[in-house]
Amino acid sequence: MKQKNNIALMGMAGVGKSYIGKKIAAISNYQHMETDELIIKQANMEGKRYHDLSDENFLRIEKDVFMKLGDLSGKVIDTGASVIYDQDVMCKIADFAHVVYIEDSIDVIEDRFIARGPVPLMGIDGKTFKQLFAERQPLYEKYAQSTVTRNSFRNNDARLVAEQILELVRDDKS
């Protein structure tokens, strides 16, 4: 089996992928990589604004960004919440990273999402946040190699989850 020395974080918008990814980077030798930044850059090169992308354009650019990723090593990757909609992308990610699903209760995730302010949410048109979560959750579970549960806004919660993820990845390498 090919050794994977990257970690890919996935989960619903608001679960804390970016925050936990930064915590992992702070307590380990992994470097944090947020794919939304690459999507923004690609959208700008196409003359489009990230916040104005249609779902179709967002998914197209997201796929393009992931399929163009070269050799990665020592990265903790915040994949973005919608990455699970494309099987080709998920297969590519699974080839170079240990895929970790960060789960939490929908109420806590929605509270975090609202607290961080307006951001684009692919696939929300005509759906509630809870409906979108229900649609995505089985896909996160399908593609995850490991799952960790985030339980609250407790102090140090993100650090504890980061440590748990690092332990899972260490176990995967042995």
N, CA, C and O atoms as a DFTB+ gen file, in Angstrom:
696 C
 N C O
     1  1       0.830      -1.184       0.000
     2  2       0.000       0.000       0.000
     3  2       0.878       1.253       0.000
     4  3       1.864       1.336       0.732
     5  1       0.508       2.211      -0.821
     6  2       1.241       3.462      -0.918
     7  2       1.070       4.247       0.383
     8  3      -0.050       4.426       0.862
     9  1       2.186       4.713       0.954
    10  2       2.107       5.494       2.178
    11  2       1.584       6.885       1.858
    12  3       2.033       7.528       0.909
    13  1       0.639       7.337       2.654
    14  2       0.050       8.653       2.460
    15  2       0.578       9.565       3.557
    16  3       0.333       9.329       4.740
    17  1       1.297      10.601       3.166
    18  2       1.825      11.494       4.180
    19  2       1.137      12.856       4.151
    20  3       1.722      13.871       4.527
    21  1      -0.116      12.858       3.697
    22  2      -0.963      14.038       3.737
    23  2      -2.259      13.669       4.458
    24  3      -2.639      12.500       4.522
    25  1      -2.919      14.672       4.992
    26  2      -4.211      14.492       5.644
    27  2      -5.198      15.385       4.913
    28  3      -4.934      16.571       4.718
    29  1      -6.336      14.826       4.507
    30  2      -7.393      15.621       3.884
    31  2      -8.579      15.668       4.848
    32  3      -9.119      14.628       5.226
    33  1      -8.976      16.868       5.239
    34  2     -10.098      17.053       6.151
    35  2     -11.350      17.350       5.344
    36  3     -11.333      18.189       4.442
    37  1     -12.429      16.664       5.667
    38  2     -13.700      16.963       5.014
    39  2     -14.797      16.988       6.061
    40  3     -14.674      16.398       7.134
    41  1     -15.857      17.675       5.729
    42  2     -16.993      17.807       6.622
    43  2     -17.780      19.041       6.224
    44  3     -17.359      19.832       5.379
    45  1     -18.917      19.178       6.847
    46  2     -19.844      20.256       6.526
    47  2     -19.229      21.625       6.802
    48  3     -18.419      21.778       7.716
    49  1     -19.613      22.604       6.014
    50  2     -19.195      23.983       6.264
    51  2     -19.581      24.348       7.694
    52  3     -20.725      24.155       8.108
    53  1     -18.617      24.875       8.442
    54  2     -18.878      25.248       9.827
    55  2     -18.418      24.231      10.850
    56  3     -18.466      24.499      12.051
    57  1     -17.970      23.063      10.397
    58  2     -17.519      22.041      11.350
    59  2     -16.140      22.384      11.917
    60  3     -15.775      21.897      12.987
    61  1     -15.375      23.216      11.212
    62  2     -14.077      23.644      11.719
    63  2     -12.887      23.048      11.005
    64  3     -11.818      22.912      11.600
    65  1     -13.046      22.688       9.734
    66  2     -11.935      22.081       8.981
    67  2     -10.710      23.003       8.938
    68  3      -9.589      22.562       9.190
    69  1     -10.926      24.262       8.625
    70  2      -9.803      25.203       8.542
    71  2      -9.151      25.392       9.907
    72  3      -7.926      25.352      10.030
    73  1      -9.961      25.595      10.910
    74  2      -9.447      25.834      12.258
    75  2      -8.665      24.625      12.765
    76  3      -7.574      24.766      13.316
    77  1      -9.230      23.444      12.574
    78  2      -8.556      22.218      13.019
    79  2      -7.311      21.962      12.169
    80  3      -6.286      21.526      12.694
    81  1      -7.387      22.227      10.872
    82  2      -6.211      22.082      10.013
    83  2      -5.069      22.967      10.470
    84  3      -3.914      22.541      10.467
    85  1      -5.378      24.195      10.864
    86  2      -4.353      25.103      11.370
    87  2      -3.802      24.603      12.703
    88  3      -2.610      24.751      12.974
    89  1      -4.650      24.018      13.527
    90  2      -4.188      23.439      14.806
    91  2      -3.248      22.268      14.545
    92  3      -2.220      22.136      15.209
    93  1      -3.598      21.415      13.576
    94  2      -2.723      20.288      13.232
    95  2      -1.362      20.820      12.797
    96  3      -0.324      20.316      13.227
    97  1      -1.372      21.841      11.939
    98  2      -0.109      22.423      11.462
    99  2       0.700      23.006      12.624
   100  3       1.927      22.916      12.634
   101  1       0.024      23.593      13.586
   102  2       0.718      24.232      14.711
   103  2       1.392      23.224      15.643
   104  3       2.387      23.549      16.291
   105  1       0.854      22.004      15.714
   106  2       1.396      21.030      16.679
   107  2       2.128      19.879      15.994
   108  3       2.448      18.876      16.632
   109  1       2.393      20.024      14.697
   110  2       3.036      18.935      13.958
   111  2       3.927      19.514      12.866
   112  3       4.138      20.725      12.800
   113  1       4.441      18.646      12.020
   114  2       5.253      19.090      10.884
   115  2       4.429      19.264       9.610
   116  3       4.990      19.551       8.552
   117  1       3.109      19.095       9.692
   118  2       2.248      19.286       8.526
   119  2       2.087      20.775       8.227
   120  3       2.098      21.608       9.134
   121  1       1.939      21.096       6.945
   122  2       1.638      22.462       6.516
   123  2       0.167      22.529       6.126
   124  3      -0.344      21.643       5.440
   125  1      -0.508      23.585       6.569
   126  2      -1.934      23.754       6.270
   127  2      -2.124      24.252       4.839
   128  3      -1.416      25.148       4.380
   129  1      -3.085      23.659       4.149
   130  2      -3.403      24.046       2.766
   131  2      -4.920      24.154       2.655
   132  3      -5.632      23.166       2.833
   133  1      -5.407      25.345       2.362
   134  2      -6.840      25.567       2.240
   135  2      -7.194      25.660       0.759
   136  3      -6.773      26.589       0.070
   137  1      -7.961      24.702       0.281
   138  2      -8.229      24.653      -1.160
   139  2      -9.136      25.785      -1.632
   140  3      -9.125      26.125      -2.815
   141  1      -9.919      26.375      -0.732
   142  2     -10.725      27.524      -1.155
   143  2      -9.835      28.641      -1.695
   144  3     -10.239      29.359      -2.609
   145  1      -8.631      28.799      -1.144
   146  2      -7.708      29.815      -1.643
   147  2      -7.310      29.520      -3.087
   148  3      -7.191      30.434      -3.903
   149  1      -7.104      28.231      -3.400
   150  2      -6.767      27.860      -4.776
   151  2      -7.958      28.076      -5.710
   152  3      -7.786      28.464      -6.865
   153  1      -9.158      27.825      -5.205
   154  2     -10.374      28.039      -6.002
   155  2     -10.567      29.526      -6.271
   156  3     -10.923      29.919      -7.382
   157  1     -10.332      30.352      -5.252
   158  2     -10.431      31.807      -5.432
   159  2      -9.456      32.268      -6.500
   160  3      -9.820      33.043      -7.384
   161  1      -8.224      31.798      -6.426
   162  2      -7.191      32.176      -7.398
   163  2      -7.602      31.771      -8.817
   164  3      -7.467      32.556      -9.755
   165  1      -8.102      30.545      -8.968
   166  2      -8.535      30.063     -10.286
   167  2      -9.720      30.878     -10.800
   168  3      -9.761      31.240     -11.976
   169  1     -10.681      31.168      -9.925
   170  2     -11.838      31.978     -10.330
   171  2     -11.386      33.362     -10.796
   172  3     -11.861      33.871     -11.811
   173  1     -10.464      33.962     -10.044
   174  2      -9.947      35.278     -10.433
   175  2      -9.260      35.227     -11.790
   176  3      -9.414      36.146     -12.594
   177  1      -8.501      34.160     -12.056
   178  2      -7.823      34.022     -13.357
   179  2      -8.845      33.911     -14.483
   180  3      -8.563      34.288     -15.621
   181  1     -10.028      33.395     -14.168
   182  2     -11.096      33.288     -15.170
   183  2     -11.967      34.548     -15.220
   184  3     -12.947      34.600     -15.962
   185  1     -11.607      35.552     -14.433
   186  2     -12.380      36.792     -14.418
   187  2     -13.675      36.685     -13.640
   188  3     -14.605      37.457     -13.874
   189  1     -13.746      35.743     -12.720
   190  2     -14.956      35.542     -11.925
   191  2     -14.660      35.829     -10.458
   192  3     -13.534      35.655      -9.993
   193  1     -15.681      36.268      -9.743
   194  2     -15.559      36.479      -8.304
   195  2     -16.023      35.224      -7.575
   196  3     -17.083      34.677      -7.880
   197  1     -15.243      34.781      -6.633
   198  2     -15.530      33.568      -5.862
   199  2     -16.946      33.587      -5.279
   200  3     -17.682      32.606      -5.390
   201  1     -17.320      34.703      -4.661
   202  2     -18.626      34.784      -4.000
   203  2     -19.791      34.802      -4.990
   204  3     -20.942      34.616      -4.597
   205  1     -19.495      35.025      -6.272
   206  2     -20.555      35.076      -7.282
   207  2     -20.630      33.815      -8.142
   208  3     -21.442      33.746      -9.064
   209  1     -19.793      32.819      -7.851
   210  2     -19.778      31.605      -8.671
   211  2     -21.082      30.839      -8.544
   212  3     -21.602      30.658      -7.443
   213  1     -21.605      30.391      -9.672
   214  2     -22.752      29.484      -9.640
   215  2     -22.261      28.137      -9.102
   216  3     -21.059      27.870      -9.100
   217  1     -23.180      27.301      -8.653
   218  2     -22.792      25.969      -8.183
   219  2     -22.028      25.225      -9.264
   220  3     -21.023      24.571      -8.984
   221  1     -22.502      25.324     -10.496
   222  2     -21.859      24.626     -11.617
   223  2     -20.416      25.090     -11.816
   224  3     -19.511      24.270     -11.969
   225  1     -20.207      26.413     -11.813
   226  2     -18.846      26.935     -11.980
   227  2     -17.965      26.598     -10.790
   228  3     -16.786      26.285     -10.958
   229  1     -18.524      26.660      -9.593
   230  2     -17.742      26.326      -8.408
   231  2     -17.250      24.880      -8.484
   232  3     -16.067      24.609      -8.281
   233  1     -18.162      23.960      -8.777
   234  2     -17.780      22.543      -8.842
   235  2     -16.772      22.278      -9.957
   236  3     -15.870      21.455      -9.797
   237  1     -16.918      22.966     -11.075
   238  2     -15.977      22.802     -12.193
   239  2     -14.584      23.278     -11.788
   240  3     -13.590      22.591     -12.025
   241  1     -14.524      24.458     -11.176
   242  2     -13.228      24.997     -10.756
   243  2     -12.637      24.146      -9.643
   244  3     -11.437      23.868      -9.646
   245  1     -13.458      23.734      -8.698
   246  2     -12.978      22.881      -7.605
   247  2     -12.360      21.597      -8.157
   248  3     -11.284      21.186      -7.724
   249  1     -13.041      20.970      -9.109
   250  2     -12.511      19.742      -9.713
   251  2     -11.197      20.029     -10.429
   252  3     -10.234      19.274     -10.298
   253  1     -11.162      21.109     -11.178
   254  2      -9.949      21.475     -11.907
   255  2      -8.772      21.669     -10.951
   256  3      -7.666      21.199     -11.215
   257  1      -9.015      22.355      -9.852
   258  2      -7.965      22.601      -8.856
   259  2      -7.441      21.279      -8.304
   260  3      -6.229      21.078      -8.237
   261  1      -8.327      20.386      -7.913
   262  2      -7.881      19.122      -7.331
   263  2      -7.190      18.225      -8.348
   264  3      -6.193      17.579      -8.025
   265  1      -7.703      18.176      -9.566
   266  2      -7.113      17.290     -10.559
   267  2      -5.731      17.776     -11.008
   268  3      -4.936      16.987     -11.521
   269  1      -5.441      19.061     -10.821
   270  2      -4.141      19.620     -11.195
   271  2      -3.118      19.548     -10.064
   272  3      -1.940      19.836     -10.279
   273  1      -3.551      19.170      -8.874
   274  2      -2.603      19.111      -7.763
   275  2      -1.498      18.126      -8.087
   276  3      -1.756      16.988      -8.480
   277  1      -0.281      18.570      -7.921
   278  2       0.868      17.713      -8.180
   279  2       1.220      16.911      -6.941
   280  3       0.372      16.620      -6.098
   281  1       2.478      16.567      -6.856
   282  2       2.946      15.804      -5.703
   283  2       2.861      16.661      -4.453
   284  3       3.428      17.751      -4.380
   285  1       2.153      16.151      -3.493
   286  2       2.023      16.830      -2.208
   287  2       2.677      15.971      -1.157
   288  3       2.648      14.742      -1.226
   289  1       3.261      16.625      -0.192
   290  2       3.887      15.899       0.897
   291  2       3.809      16.739       2.162
   292  3       4.156      17.920       2.159
   293  1       3.351      16.119       3.240
   294  2       3.318      16.796       4.521
   295  2       2.291      17.902       4.626
   296  3       2.510      18.893       5.323
   297  1       1.165      17.739       3.935
   298  2       0.107      18.757       3.954
   299  2      -1.096      18.265       4.748
   300  3      -1.428      17.080       4.736
   301  1      -1.737      19.197       5.435
   302  2      -3.069      18.963       5.983
   303  2      -3.982      19.852       5.148
   304  3      -3.851      21.076       5.152
   305  1      -4.903      19.224       4.436
   306  2      -5.664      19.888       3.384
   307  2      -7.115      20.061       3.816
   308  3      -7.814      19.093       4.116
   309  1      -7.547      21.317       3.840
   310  2      -8.957      21.641       4.069
   311  2      -9.622      21.558       2.705
   312  3      -9.463      22.449       1.871
   313  1     -10.372      20.477       2.481
   314  2     -10.894      20.208       1.140
   315  2     -12.077      21.066       0.746
   316  3     -12.388      21.154      -0.442
   317  1     -12.733      21.686       1.664
   318  2     -13.976      22.363       1.340
   319  2     -15.120      21.368       1.461
   320  3     -14.916      20.165       1.294
   321  1     -16.302      21.850       1.745
   322  2     -17.417      20.979       2.104
   323  2     -18.062      20.262       0.927
   324  3     -18.711      19.233       1.115
   325  1     -17.897      20.787      -0.284
   326  2     -18.615      20.222      -1.429
   327  2     -17.800      19.218      -2.230
   328  3     -18.294      18.666      -3.213
   329  1     -16.572      18.977      -1.826
   330  2     -15.681      18.109      -2.589
   331  2     -16.258      16.707      -2.777
   332  3     -15.904      16.021      -3.736
   333  1     -17.119      16.285      -1.898
   334  2     -17.666      14.925      -1.922
   335  2     -18.649      14.686      -3.068
   336  3     -19.091      13.557      -3.282
   337  1     -18.987      15.732      -3.795
   338  2     -19.913      15.566      -4.911
   339  2     -19.260      14.973      -6.157
   340  3     -19.963      14.597      -7.095
   341  1     -17.950      14.882      -6.186
   342  2     -17.270      14.395      -7.386
   343  2     -16.421      13.169      -7.046
   344  3     -15.425      13.275      -6.331
   345  1     -16.818      12.024      -7.557
   346  2     -16.125      10.771      -7.264
   347  2     -14.683      10.779      -7.774
   348  3     -13.799      10.243      -7.107
   349  1     -14.428      11.372      -8.936
   350  2     -13.057      11.443      -9.469
   351  2     -12.144      12.217      -8.524
   352  3     -11.011      11.813      -8.261
   353  1     -12.653      13.326      -8.025
   354  2     -11.872      14.140      -7.094
   355  2     -11.611      13.362      -5.813
   356  3     -10.490      13.367      -5.305
   357  1     -12.621      12.700      -5.289
   358  2     -12.446      11.951      -4.044
   359  2     -11.473      10.793      -4.217
   360  3     -10.712      10.487      -3.298
   361  1     -11.483      10.149      -5.369
   362  2     -10.511       9.075      -5.628
   363  2      -9.094       9.636      -5.673
   364  3      -8.161       9.027      -5.150
   365  1      -8.937      10.802      -6.300
   366  2      -7.604      11.427      -6.357
   367  2      -7.133      11.787      -4.947
   368  3      -5.983      11.529      -4.589
   369  1      -8.018      12.379      -4.152
   370  2      -7.645      12.759      -2.788
   371  2      -7.269      11.526      -1.981
   372  3      -6.270      11.534      -1.263
   373  1      -8.063      10.469      -2.094
   374  2      -7.789       9.235      -1.339
   375  2      -6.465       8.610      -1.749
   376  3      -5.861       7.864      -0.977
   377  1      -6.009       8.911      -2.965
   378  2      -4.732       8.359      -3.440
   379  2      -3.533       9.021      -2.763
   380  3      -2.499       8.377      -2.583
   381  1      -3.655      10.302      -2.383
   382  2      -2.505      10.995      -1.801
   383  2      -2.678      11.423      -0.346
   384  3      -1.763      11.999       0.242
   385  1      -3.849      11.146       0.239
   386  2      -4.070      11.607       1.611
   387  2      -4.918      10.629       2.404
   388  3      -5.710       9.865       1.852
   389  1      -4.730      10.677       3.697
   390  2      -5.619       9.972       4.619
   391  2      -6.832      10.888       4.789
   392  3      -6.692      12.008       5.280
   393  1      -8.021      10.427       4.390
   394  2      -9.218      11.251       4.375
   395  2      -9.949      11.127       5.718
   396  3     -10.356      10.038       6.122
   397  1     -10.105      12.265       6.395
   398  2     -10.726      12.299       7.713
   399  2     -11.998      13.134       7.652
   400  3     -11.977      14.296       7.248
   401  1     -13.083      12.533       8.052
   402  2     -14.374      13.226       8.157
   403  2     -14.506      13.763       9.576
   404  3     -14.447      13.007      10.545
   405  1     -14.682      15.072       9.687
   406  2     -14.932      15.704      10.982
   407  2     -16.442      15.873      11.099
   408  3     -17.063      16.602      10.324
   409  1     -17.018      15.189      12.079
   410  2     -18.469      15.264      12.253
   411  2     -18.808      15.999      13.544
   412  3     -17.991      16.102      14.459
   413  1     -20.013      16.496      13.589
   414  2     -20.545      17.153      14.774
   415  2     -22.056      17.210      14.601
   416  3     -22.572      16.868      13.537
   417  1     -22.757      17.633      15.621
   418  2     -24.215      17.726      15.506
   419  2     -24.560      18.884      14.576
   420  3     -23.844      19.884      14.524
   421  1     -25.644      18.745      13.856
   422  2     -26.052      19.761      12.891
   423  2     -26.294      21.102      13.569
   424  3     -25.972      22.143      12.996
   425  1     -26.851      21.103      14.769
   426  2     -27.137      22.369      15.450
   427  2     -25.859      23.133      15.777
   428  3     -25.801      24.350      15.601
   429  1     -24.843      22.431      16.247
   430  2     -23.572      23.072      16.583
   431  2     -22.889      23.566      15.308
   432  3     -22.359      24.677      15.280
   433  1     -22.899      22.753      14.259
   434  2     -22.279      23.162      12.990
   435  2     -22.981      24.409      12.447
   436  3     -22.323      25.364      12.034
   437  1     -24.295      24.398      12.448
   438  2     -25.038      25.542      11.917
   439  2     -24.747      26.801      12.731
   440  3     -24.606      27.881      12.157
   441  1     -24.654      26.683      14.051
   442  2     -24.315      27.836      14.892
   443  2     -22.946      28.385      14.533
   444  3     -22.775      29.599      14.428
   445  1     -21.952      27.494      14.341
   446  2     -20.610      27.941      13.955
   447  2     -20.641      28.615      12.580
   448  3     -20.005      29.649      12.371
   449  1     -21.380      28.024      11.658
   450  2     -21.478      28.561      10.303
   451  2     -22.058      29.977      10.331
   452  3     -21.539      30.880       9.675
   453  1     -23.125      30.160      11.084
   454  2     -23.766      31.478      11.180
   455  2     -22.827      32.473      11.864
   456  3     -22.738      33.630      11.453
   457  1     -22.122      32.017      12.917
   458  2     -21.234      32.901      13.674
   459  2     -20.079      33.432      12.840
   460  3     -19.597      34.536      13.097
   461  1     -19.623      32.675      11.847
   462  2     -18.458      33.131      11.073
   463  2     -18.828      34.124       9.987
   464  3     -17.937      34.731       9.392
   465  1     -20.092      34.309       9.710
   466  2     -20.511      35.299       8.727
   467  2     -20.755      34.689       7.368
   468  3     -20.491      33.506       7.155
   469  1     -21.262      35.496       6.440
   470  2     -21.672      34.971       5.132
   471  2     -20.498      34.473       4.286
   472  3     -19.509      35.175       4.078
   473  1     -20.643      33.255       3.815
   474  2     -19.716      32.659       2.857
   475  2     -20.548      31.861       1.867
   476  3     -21.654      31.434       2.197
   477  1     -20.039      31.652       0.662
   478  2     -20.802      30.859      -0.304
   479  2     -20.998      29.430       0.202
   480  3     -20.107      28.854       0.826
   481  1     -22.153      28.880      -0.071
   482  2     -22.440      27.501       0.320
   483  2     -23.026      26.792      -0.885
   484  3     -24.196      26.977      -1.219
   485  1     -22.210      25.981      -1.534
   486  2     -22.589      25.289      -2.753
   487  2     -23.754      24.342      -2.484
   488  3     -23.710      23.547      -1.546
   489  1     -24.785      24.427      -3.299
   490  2     -25.902      23.496      -3.228
   491  2     -27.020      23.891      -2.289
   492  3     -27.947      23.107      -2.085
   493  1     -26.965      25.095      -1.703
   494  2     -27.954      25.488      -0.702
   495  2     -29.263      25.986      -1.321
   496  3     -30.302      25.963      -0.661
   497  1     -29.224      26.434      -2.580
   498  2     -30.435      26.991      -3.190
   499  2     -31.610      26.036      -3.065
   500  3     -31.542      24.882      -3.488
   501  1     -32.686      26.537      -2.479
   502  2     -33.903      25.744      -2.333
   503  2     -33.853      24.743      -1.196
   504  3     -34.772      23.936      -1.053
   505  1     -32.804      24.772      -0.381
   506  2     -32.667      23.818       0.726
   507  2     -32.346      24.556       2.007
   508  3     -31.786      25.652       1.982
   509  1     -32.698      23.961       3.107
   510  2     -32.251      24.477       4.389
   511  2     -30.851      23.929       4.658
   512  3     -30.404      22.993       3.995
   513  1     -30.172      24.513       5.625
   514  2     -28.862      24.032       6.022
   515  2     -28.968      22.571       6.466
   516  3     -28.104      21.755       6.144
   517  1     -30.020      22.252       7.200
   518  2     -30.213      20.878       7.689
   519  2     -30.446      19.900       6.530
   520  3     -29.961      18.769       6.571
   521  1     -31.175      20.320       5.513
   522  2     -31.394      19.455       4.345
   523  2     -30.081      19.214       3.593
   524  3     -29.810      18.098       3.148
   525  1     -29.282      20.253       3.458
   526  2     -27.993      20.112       2.784
   527  2     -27.087      19.168       3.584
   528  3     -26.398      18.327       3.007
   529  1     -27.093      19.311       4.892
   530  2     -26.320      18.430       5.769
   531  2     -26.763      16.979       5.586
   532  3     -25.926      16.085       5.462
   533  1     -28.071      16.743       5.568
   534  2     -28.601      15.383       5.397
   535  2     -28.201      14.793       4.045
   536  3     -27.977      13.587       3.937
   537  1     -28.113      15.628       3.025
   538  2     -27.693      15.196       1.690
   539  2     -26.206      14.822       1.674
   540  3     -25.811      13.846       1.037
   541  1     -25.403      15.596       2.372
   542  2     -23.954      15.410       2.321
   543  2     -23.434      14.354       3.288
   544  3     -22.454      13.675       2.980
   545  1     -24.052      14.202       4.427
   546  2     -23.518      13.311       5.466
   547  2     -23.213      11.901       4.962
   548  3     -22.134      11.389       5.260
   549  1     -24.104      11.247       4.214
   550  2     -23.771       9.901       3.721
   551  2     -22.560       9.890       2.780
   552  3     -21.831       8.900       2.715
   553  1     -22.353      10.983       2.060
   554  2     -21.188      11.062       1.160
   555  2     -19.900      11.222       1.961
   556  3     -18.882      10.613       1.631
   557  1     -19.942      12.039       3.008
   558  2     -18.763      12.157       3.876
   559  2     -18.409      10.790       4.459
   560  3     -17.243      10.396       4.484
   561  1     -19.418      10.086       4.921
   562  2     -19.194       8.765       5.528
   563  2     -18.663       7.769       4.494
   564  3     -17.822       6.928       4.812
   565  1     -19.149       7.865       3.272
   566  2     -18.716       6.962       2.199
   567  2     -17.227       7.105       1.899
   568  3     -16.528       6.106       1.734
   569  1     -16.744       8.335       1.828
   570  2     -15.374       8.576       1.398
   571  2     -14.352       8.627       2.546
   572  3     -13.147       8.602       2.295
   573  1     -14.813       8.698       3.778
   574  2     -13.893       8.833       4.919
   575  2     -13.124       7.551       5.171
   576  3     -13.685       6.456       5.125
   577  1     -11.845       7.697       5.434
   578  2     -11.035       6.579       5.911
   579  2     -11.053       6.548       7.437
   580  3     -10.878       5.496       8.052
   581  1     -11.267       7.715       8.032
   582  2     -11.397       7.846       9.483
   583  2     -12.429       8.926       9.766
   584  3     -12.651       9.821       8.951
   585  1     -13.048       8.830      10.921
   586  2     -14.019       9.832      11.355
   587  2     -13.675      10.267      12.771
   588  3     -13.383       9.440      13.635
   589  1     -13.712      11.573      12.997
   590  2     -13.563      12.107      14.345
   591  2     -14.784      12.967      14.636
   592  3     -15.363      13.584      13.742
   593  1     -15.155      12.990      15.894
   594  2     -16.343      13.743      16.294
   595  2     -15.926      14.947      17.115
   596  3     -15.167      14.846      18.079
   597  1     -16.438      16.061      16.710
   598  2     -16.230      17.320      17.434
   599  2     -17.499      17.569      18.222
   600  3     -18.589      17.541      17.651
   601  1     -17.388      17.809      19.508
   602  2     -18.581      17.798      20.348
   603  2     -19.090      19.121      20.866
   604  3     -20.207      19.173      21.379
   605  1     -18.328      20.196      20.758
   606  2     -18.832      21.426      21.364
   607  2     -17.935      22.601      21.042
   608  3     -16.991      22.500      20.258
   609  1     -18.256      23.714      21.668
   610  2     -17.429      24.909      21.593
   611  2     -16.408      24.929      22.728
   612  3     -15.787      25.964      22.969
   613  1     -16.222      23.816      23.427
   614  2     -15.307      23.762      24.575
   615  2     -13.948      24.361      24.229
   616  3     -13.490      24.300      23.088
   617  1     -13.325      24.937      25.240
   618  2     -11.944      25.395      25.065
   619  2     -11.084      24.196      24.725
   620  3     -11.258      23.119      25.295
   621  1     -10.173      24.372      23.815
   622  2      -9.225      23.348      23.382
   623  2      -9.859      22.203      22.602
   624  3      -9.179      21.221      22.307
   625  1     -11.133      22.298      22.263
   626  2     -11.794      21.254      21.481
   627  2     -11.051      21.003      20.173
   628  3     -10.803      19.850      19.819
   629  1     -10.691      22.064      19.450
   630  2     -10.011      21.904      18.163
   631  2      -8.649      21.246      18.351
   632  3      -8.253      20.414      17.534
   633  1      -7.940      21.593      19.386
   634  2      -6.639      20.965      19.641
   635  2      -6.811      19.480      19.945
   636  3      -6.030      18.655      19.471
   637  1      -7.819      19.139      20.725
   638  2      -8.065      17.724      21.035
   639  2      -8.403      16.943      19.771
   640  3      -7.923      15.824      19.586
   641  1      -9.218      17.518      18.909
   642  2      -9.566      16.869      17.643
   643  2      -8.323      16.752      16.760
   644  3      -8.111      15.723      16.118
   645  1      -7.504      17.801      16.728
   646  2      -6.268      17.765      15.938
   647  2      -5.356      16.642      16.429
   648  3      -4.794      15.900      15.624
   649  1      -5.213      16.521      17.731
   650  2      -4.375      15.449      18.293
   651  2      -4.943      14.073      17.951
   652  3      -4.193      13.144      17.649
   653  1      -6.260      13.946      18.000
   654  2      -6.902      12.674      17.660
   655  2      -6.648      12.318      16.197
   656  3      -6.382      11.159      15.878
   657  1      -6.728      13.298      15.316
   658  2      -6.476      13.064      13.887
   659  2      -5.033      12.631      13.670
   660  3      -4.771      11.687      12.924
   661  1      -4.103      13.310      14.313
   662  2      -2.696      12.931      14.172
   663  2      -2.454      11.502      14.666
   664  3      -1.657      10.774      14.074
   665  1      -3.119      11.104      15.722
   666  2      -2.987       9.733      16.231
   667  2      -3.548       8.725      15.216
   668  3      -2.943       7.678      14.985
   669  1      -4.687       9.036      14.621
   670  2      -5.267       8.147      13.607
   671  2      -4.328       7.974      12.418
   672  3      -4.169       6.866      11.904
   673  1      -3.715       9.053      11.987
   674  2      -2.821       9.004      10.846
   675  2      -1.554       8.229      11.205
   676  3      -1.046       7.460      10.389
   677  1      -1.051       8.424      12.404
   678  2       0.120       7.650      12.850
   679  2      -0.195       6.153      12.849
   680  3       0.619       5.338      12.413
   681  1      -1.385       5.804      13.342
   682  2      -1.795       4.396      13.363
   683  2      -1.914       3.829      11.950
   684  3      -1.603       2.661      11.714
   685  1      -2.365       4.662      11.013
   686  2      -2.531       4.240       9.618
   687  2      -1.173       3.927       8.972
   688  3      -1.074       3.043       8.121
   689  1      -0.135       4.656       9.383
   690  2       1.200       4.466       8.798
   691  2       1.899       3.244       9.349
   692  3       2.788       2.702       8.693
   693  1       1.518       2.783      10.559
   694  2       2.230       1.650      11.158
   695  2       1.778       0.318      10.625
   696  3       2.292      -0.720      11.041
